[in-house]
Amino acid sequence: MVADAGIVGMGGATFPTGFKLDVPEGRVDTLVVNAVECEPFLTCDHALMMAHADEVVAGVRLSMCACGALRAIIGIEENKPDAIARMREAVGGCPDIEVVELAEKYPQGGEKQLIYAVTGREVPSGKLPADVGCVVQNVATAYAVWRAVAYGEPLMSRVVTVTGPEVRRPSNYRVAIGYPLKDLLDRSEAGCYGKAVMGGPMMGRAMECVDVPVEKGCSGVLLLPADMSRRGDVEPCVRCTRCVDVCPMGLEPYLISTMSRLGRYDEARENALLNCIECGSCSYVCPSSRPLLDFIRYGKMMLRTKK
């Protein structure tokens, strides 16, 4: 039913949920529910939990049945105390579903980071969460699973955050997939802005225009004023290793970014390019304003399209 409903991971990855839940019997014992929403500015998952906590928990139970998990852990960061309380109320003290309050930390919403935070299990390089007995699912995905089973409803809508320092009416909207994004900006009284970002400020991507439809993976739109949307002048790398220090995957961003920039994609892959979760931490801390993540994304794209 999940596959027929066209449900995908709604945290942004849009991986087919039916495929993720279809695991061999006995391989998975824990369903990890991602309610962290660690990306700044975005609040769509928070709003969904406050409005539909009971339905989210029902979707979690259905997902547990589908993948064979014996327990579920819902991870929520401590900066959402109202959502934590609401989800614990919805769980109702059931022993097989636990709501875990996590420290506020970025990028804790990554699959491997969240699994380690709530279970202590470490997913090895090149392996999947199922290899350590886990399946990870976003809260919005769980809600969509419930609607698919309860009403036979395909994935037709989602919650989208429209926000930014200059937005007069920042809001969360439940909209149909395909709804014009520009209409949401008008409803939020967006006014003037320097850059529109699909997603949050760390992992989002700048948009050339806003005259596009809402897609399944569109968690939000961030509108930045001109003074916040300018990049600094790119300067030579000073070998400070800040990018290495902050990388949650233990990579060397300066190295794989340079290899990608020079077209040495196979060498970049040998240095674990594909392990990058594109959190943007390296670019954020770089004192030389180097576009590290841009080249890393480009290198990954070239490897995936390489014949």
C-alpha positions in Angstrom: 0.0 0.0 0.0 2.9 2.4 0.8 4.5 1.7 -2.6 1.2 2.1 -4.4 0.6 5.4 -2.6 3.9 6.8 -4.0 5.2 7.6 -0.5 8.9 8.7 -0.3 11.1 10.0 2.4 9.8 13.5 3.2 12.8 14.7 5.1 14.3 15.7 1.7 16.0 12.5 0.4 12.7 11.2 -1.3 13.9 7.6 -1.2 10.9 5.3 -1.9 9.5 4.3 1.5 7.9 1.1 0.2 11.4 -0.2 -0.8 12.9 0.9 2.6 10.2 -0.9 4.6 10.5 -4.1 2.5 13.3 -5.8 4.4 13.9 -9.5 5.0 12.2 -10.8 8.2 14.4 -10.6 11.2 16.9 -8.2 9.7 15.5 -5.1 11.5 14.6 -4.7 15.2 14.4 -0.9 15.5 12.5 1.8 13.7 14.1 5.2 14.2 11.7 8.0 13.6 13.5 11.3 12.6 11.7 14.2 14.3 15.0 16.1 15.0 14.5 18.9 12.4 17.9 20.3 13.2 18.1 22.5 10.1 17.7 26.2 11.2 14.5 28.0 10.2 12.5 25.0 9.2 9.5 24.0 11.4 7.3 21.9 9.2 7.9 18.6 11.2 7.3 20.5 14.4 4.0 21.9 13.2 2.9 18.4 12.0 3.7 16.8 15.3 1.7 19.5 17.2 -1.3 19.1 14.9 -1.3 15.3 14.1 0.7 13.5 16.8 -1.8 10.7 17.2 -1.8 10.0 13.4 2.0 10.1 13.3 2.2 7.5 16.1 -0.4 5.4 14.2 1.9 5.6 11.1 4.9 4.6 13.2 3.0 1.5 14.3 2.1 0.6 10.7 5.7 1.1 9.7 6.9 -1.2 12.5 4.6 -3.9 11.2 5.8 -3.5 7.7 9.5 -3.7 8.4 9.3 -6.1 11.3 10.7 -3.8 14.0 10.0 -4.7 17.6 10.4 -1.2 18.9 10.4 2.4 17.7 12.4 5.3 18.9 11.2 8.9 18.1 14.2 11.3 18.4 13.3 15.0 19.0 15.7 17.8 19.9 15.3 19.5 23.2 14.4 22.9 21.6 10.9 21.5 20.9 9.5 20.8 24.4 5.9 21.2 23.3 6.4 18.6 20.5 8.1 16.2 22.9 5.2 16.5 25.4 2.6 16.1 22.6 4.3 13.0 21.1 4.7 11.4 24.6 1.1 12.0 25.2 0.2 10.3 21.9 2.5 7.4 22.6 0.6 6.9 25.9 3.3 5.0 27.7 3.4 2.1 25.3 6.6 0.1 26.0 7.5 -0.5 22.3 7.6 3.2 21.3 9.9 5.6 23.0 10.2 9.4 22.6 13.9 10.4 23.2 14.8 14.0 24.0 18.1 14.8 22.3 20.6 17.6 22.7 20.3 20.4 20.2 23.1 19.6 17.7 23.6 19.9 13.9 23.6 17.7 11.8 21.9 15.2 14.1 19.1 14.7 11.6 21.4 12.6 9.3 20.5 8.9 9.3 23.8 7.6 10.6 24.1 10.4 13.2 20.6 9.9 14.5 21.0 6.1 14.7 24.1 6.6 16.8 22.4 9.2 19.0 19.4 7.0 19.9 20.8 3.5 19.8 24.6 3.8 20.1 25.0 1.7 17.0 27.5 2.9 14.4 26.7 2.3 10.7 30.0 1.4 8.9 31.1 3.1 5.8 29.4 1.8 2.7 26.7 0.1 4.8 23.0 0.8 5.3 21.0 1.4 8.5 19.4 -2.1 8.0 22.9 -3.6 8.4 22.8 -2.6 12.0 19.2 -3.5 12.5 17.5 -0.1 11.9 15.2 1.6 9.5 15.0 5.4 9.7 11.8 7.2 8.8 10.8 10.9 8.9 7.7 11.9 11.0 6.0 13.3 7.9 6.6 10.0 6.1 5.0 8.2 9.0 2.0 10.5 8.8 1.7 9.7 5.0 1.8 6.0 5.7 -1.1 6.3 8.1 -3.2 8.2 5.5 -2.4 5.7 2.8 -3.6 2.8 5.0 -6.5 4.6 6.7 -7.9 6.3 3.7 -6.2 4.6 0.7 -4.8 8.1 -0.1 -1.7 8.5 -2.2 0.9 11.1 -1.2 -0.9 14.2 -2.4 0.1 16.9 0.1 2.7 17.9 2.6 3.6 20.7 5.1 5.9 23.4 3.8 7.6 26.1 5.8 7.9 29.6 4.3 10.1 31.8 6.4 13.0 34.3 6.5 14.1 37.4 8.3 12.1 39.7 6.0 9.0 37.5 5.6 6.0 39.3 7.2 3.9 36.2 7.8 6.2 33.2 8.2 4.0 30.2 8.2 3.6 26.4 7.8 1.2 25.4 5.0 -0.4 22.1 4.2 -0.5 22.2 0.4 -1.1 19.8 -2.5 1.9 18.4 -4.3 2.2 20.6 -7.4 0.8 23.7 -5.7 2.6 26.9 -7.1 5.3 27.8 -4.7 5.0 31.5 -5.7 1.5 31.6 -4.3 2.8 30.5 -0.9 5.3 33.3 -0.9 2.6 35.8 -1.8 0.4 34.4 1.1 3.4 34.9 3.5 3.9 38.5 2.3 7.5 37.7 1.3 8.3 41.2 0.1 11.9 41.8 -1.2 14.6 39.2 -0.8 18.0 38.5 -2.1 17.9 34.8 -2.4 15.3 32.0 -2.3 16.6 28.7 -0.9 14.7 25.4 -1.3 15.2 23.9 2.2 17.2 25.3 5.0 20.3 27.5 5.1 22.8 24.6 5.6 21.6 21.9 3.2 19.2 23.9 1.0 19.9 24.9 -2.6 19.5 28.4 -4.1 16.6 28.7 -6.6 16.9 30.5 -9.9 13.2 31.3 -9.8 10.3 30.6 -7.5 7.7 29.9 -10.2 7.9 26.2 -9.6 5.5 23.6 -8.0 5.8 22.1 -4.6 7.5 18.7 -4.7 7.4 15.8 -2.3 10.8 16.6 -0.9 10.1 20.3 -0.4 10.2 20.9 3.3 10.4 24.6 3.1 11.6 27.8 1.4 13.9 30.2 3.1 14.0 33.8 1.8 17.2 35.6 2.7 17.7 39.4 2.4 20.4 40.6 0.1 22.9 41.3 2.9 22.6 37.7 4.2 22.8 36.0 0.7 26.1 37.3 -0.5 29.1 34.9 -0.4 32.5 36.2 0.6 35.3 36.4 -1.8 37.0 33.0 -2.4 40.5 33.0 -1.0 43.3 30.3 -1.0 42.9 27.5 1.5 45.0 28.3 4.6 45.1 24.6 5.7 43.4 25.4 9.0 41.6 22.0 9.1 38.4 23.6 10.4 36.4 21.7 7.7 38.0 18.4 8.9 37.2 19.2 12.5 33.5 19.8 11.9 32.8 17.0 9.4 30.4 14.6 11.0 31.5 11.8 8.7 35.2 12.1 9.5 36.1 13.2 6.0 38.6 15.6 4.6 36.4 18.1 2.8 39.2 20.3 1.5 40.8 17.3 -0.2 37.7 15.8 -1.8 36.5 19.2 -2.9 39.8 20.0 -4.6 39.8 16.6 -6.3 36.3 17.2 -7.6 37.2 20.7 -8.8 40.1 19.3 -10.7 38.0 16.5 -12.3 39.8 13.7 -10.4 36.5 12.0 -9.5 37.9 8.5 -9.0 40.5 9.7 -6.5 37.7 11.6 -4.7 35.7 8.5 -4.5 38.7 6.6 -3.0 38.8 9.3 -0.4 35.1 8.6 0.6 33.5 11.3 -1.5 30.2 9.4 -1.6 30.1 9.2 2.3 29.4 13.0 2.4 25.9 13.7 3.7 26.1 17.3 2.3 25.4 19.0 5.7 27.3 22.1 4.6 29.3 22.4 7.9 32.6 22.6 6.0 31.5 25.5 3.8 30.0 27.3 6.8 33.2 27.3 8.9 35.7 27.9 6.1 37.5 31.2 6.8 38.5 31.5 3.1 34.9 31.3 1.9 35.7 28.3 -0.3 32.7 26.6 -1.9 33.6 23.2 -0.6 30.2 21.7 -0.6 29.5 23.0 -4.2 32.4 21.0 -5.6 31.7 18.0 -3.5 28.1 17.9 -4.8 29.4 18.3 -8.3 31.9 15.5 -7.9 29.1 13.2 -6.6 26.9 14.1 -9.5 29.7 13.4 -12.0 30.4 10.0 -10.5 26.7 9.0 -10.6 26.3 10.0 -14.2 29.7 8.5 -15.2 29.4 5.5 -17.5 
